[in-house]
Amino acid sequence: MNIKDAQVRELALELARRRHTSMTDAVRQALSEAIKAEDAIRDGLARRLMDIGRRSAAKPGRFLTDDDLYDDSGLPK
């Protein structure tokens, strides 16, 4: 692995030292962990949005109408 950015190289080296592994393995592990964390964030957001959708669908009638959004002059409230 050829890391040209000095700061990135130092960070990879420090992580490798702490984990007692090679720089390549340290970078592989860190990237894998970052991707898993991003997936968890995305999955959590999707679950929250689906929950909002289910609660909204369970309410009778329309969720919002133009009267909720605009005043008598047609301007946003």
Secondary structure, DSSP 8 states (H G I E B T S, - for coil): -----HHHHHHHHHHHHHHTS-HHHHHHHHHHHHHHHHHHHHHHHHHHHHHHHHHHHHSSS-S--HHHHB-TTS-B-
